[in-house]
Amino acid sequence: ISEEVTLVILAGWRVEEVAASLPTTGLEITPNQFIQAIAQPPQQYSFSVELPGSSLEGFLFPGSYTLLRQATVEQLLASIMTNFENQVTAEIRTGSANQGMSLYEAVTLASIVEREAVNDEEMPMLASVFYNRLAINQRLASDPTVQYAIGYNTEQETWWTNPLSLADLEIDSPYNTYLYPGLTPGPICNPGLAALRAVAFPAQTPYYYFRAACDGSGNHLFAETYEEHLANECP
């Protein structure tokens, strides 16, 4: 048996999905140990002061982590946190600050962009729409925030309920951006570098709306006005 095993964290996973993947890796860390460990965020990193102290959601940097099979949960988290530290450069942090965002807010917005985007190249456009909405206190009205609020869907066996019903959009949660203005209280998943860069360096657009294009490409159609947005609806 190889002494080394690999954990892969996918961009857009929430912490529970990372935890659930542990039994398949060969690591001796249980999902429960992992969930408990991330509830006490480590203090020794430059971003530690940003953390509210309840979860590392958003900071489990996506990537491939190779560790010894008997690695402890502390060693695993150190590996992940160090990667975040290295990847989220001063350039990204400065870019986010220039947008008026703390690092925690930037990670939060990036997590929403991550779940909305299918294609990375659209992320700066999506970030732009959300910034435009935040600037006028228009609700973000982002489906993934509702999916996060709903949590695990036992029928679909997923954390990301799809499609959402009209009743789902009324779930009373501070994470529901259809009901509450501003950002969610924290990240809704662990965003990758492309989403973090999109939030630090958004496109400059006049758009306030987007919806999935009707061609199956995963791209979006953007609109300045609600009338244009409605006109973009699939036939």
N, C-alpha and C positions, 0 to 999 in steps of 0.2 A: 504494500500500500504506500502510495506517495505520502511524504510527510507534509507536503504543501497542498493547500486547497484554495479554491478561488470563490469569492463572493462577487456577484455582479449586481450592481444597483442601477436600475434603469431610470433615466430621466422621466419625471412625472409620477413615479411611485410615491405613495404616502408611507409613513413609517411602518404601518401594519403590513404593507406588502413586502417591505424589506425584511421585516421580522419573519413573515410567513415563508420566505425563500430560504431561510437559514437551514432547516432540516435537509434540504437537497444539496447542501454545499460540502458536507463532510466536517464542518466545524462542530465543536461540541457545545456550542452556545444555543440555548433554547430560545424560541421566540419570546417567551415570558421574561427571561433574563434580559434580553435585548430591550424590550419595552420598558422594563423597570430602570435599566441603566440610562436610557435617553431621557428619563424624567428628571435626572439630576445632571444637567449639562456641565461638562468640565470647565474649569475656570482659567486654564492657562493659555488660552488663545486670544488673539487680538480682537476677535469678535465676541468673546465671552461676555463682555460688558453689555452687549446688545441683546443678549438672550433673556427672555422674561423669566426663565428658571423653571419652566414646566415641561418643555419638550425641545428636542433637537429637530423637529419637523422643519424642513427647508434647508437644513445644513448638512444633511447626509449626502455628500457630493457624489453624483452619479459617476460610475466607473467600475473598473475591475480591480478587486483587492485580493492579493495573494498572501495568505498567512499560513503559519503552521497549524496543523489540524487541532492541536491542543491550545491554541491561542485563547486568551481570556476575552471577555466582552470589553474590558478596559483597553486591551491591546487593539481590538478591532476598531473601537471608537477613536482611539488615538490615530490610527491609520487613516480613517475617514476624515477626521477633523484636520489633520495635517494636509491632506489633499485639498480640502476647502481653502485652507490658509494659503496654499501655494497657487491654486487656480484662480481664486478671486483676488486679483492683483490690485495694486494701488491705483492703476488706471481705471479699473472697473469701479472701485470704491469712490474715486474722485468723480467719475462720470455720474454715478448715482447721486452723490452729494450735490452736484451741479443741477440735478433735476429736483432738488429739494427733498431728497429721500435719505433717511438713515439707512444703514446697511440692512437692518431688520425689515424695514418697509420695502426696500428694493428686492429683497429675497421674497417677500410676500407677494409683491406685484409680479415678479418673475415666475412664481409658482402658478399664478393664474394664467399668465401668457403661455407657460409650458403646456398646461392642460388644454388651452384653446387652440393652439397651433398644431397643424399636422406637418407642415413644412417649415423648417427652421428659417428659411429666407423671408418668410412673412412675419416673423416675430417683431422686428422693429416697427412695422406698420400696426400690428395689434397693440403693442406697447403705446404707440402714439394715440390710438383711439382711447385707451384707458386714461392716459394723461389728460387728454382733452376733456374727458368726462369729469375727472377729479377736479380739474380747474374750474368747472362751473357747478360743482356739487351735484352733477347728474349721477344717478346710480350706475354702478358698473354693469349690473344685470348680466352676470356671467354664469352660465350653466354649471361649470365645474365647481363653483363655490357652493351651489345647491347640492351637487353630488357629494361634496365633502361633508356638508351638514347632515345629509341623510345617513351617511355611513354605510355599513355593509348591507348589501341586498342579498338576502338568503336565497331568494328565488333565482336570481341571475348569477349568484355566486361571484359577485364582484363588488368592489368598493365604489365603482363608478356607474351608478344606475343610468341606463340608457334604453329607450328615450325617457325623458322626464315628463311627468303629467302636470297638468295645471295645478293640481293639489300639491304636488312636490314643490312648485315654485312659491308656495305660500308657507312653507315650513318656517316656524318662528325660531330663527337662529341668528346670532350676530354674524355668522358666516354667509347668510343669504343676502347676496348683493342685489337681489330684486327688491328686497324690503328695506335694507339699511344702506345709507350712503357711505362713501369712503371705502377704504381698504378693509379686507377681512381682519380680524384680530391678530392673525398670524398666517404663516404659509399654509397652503392646502396640499402641497406635495413637495418633493425635492427637485428643484429645477436644475437643468443642465447649464453649461457655459453659454450656449447660444441665447437662452432666455435671459440670463443675467446680463449679458452684453446688450441685449435689446433694450433692457430697462435702463442701463447706463447710457446707451447711445441710441435713443429712439429715433425713428423717422420723424420728420416734421411734416404733418399732414393736416388738412382741414376736416378730417373725418371724425364722426361721432358714432358711427354704426358699422357693423360688419355682419355678414352671415355666410354660411357655407355656399360656395358656388354649386351649380347644379350639374357639373360635368364629372363628378366623382374624383376630381384631382386632389381634393383636400384643401385647395385654395379657398380664399374668401373674396366676396364682393364687398367693397367699401362704399360708404355713402356719407354725404354731409348732412342731409336732412332725413327726417323720418319718412317723408313721402318717397324719397329716392330709395330708402331702405326697403319700404314695402314693395316698390317696383322691382326690387332685386329678388323677390320671392320666386321660388321654383314654380314653373307652370304646372 
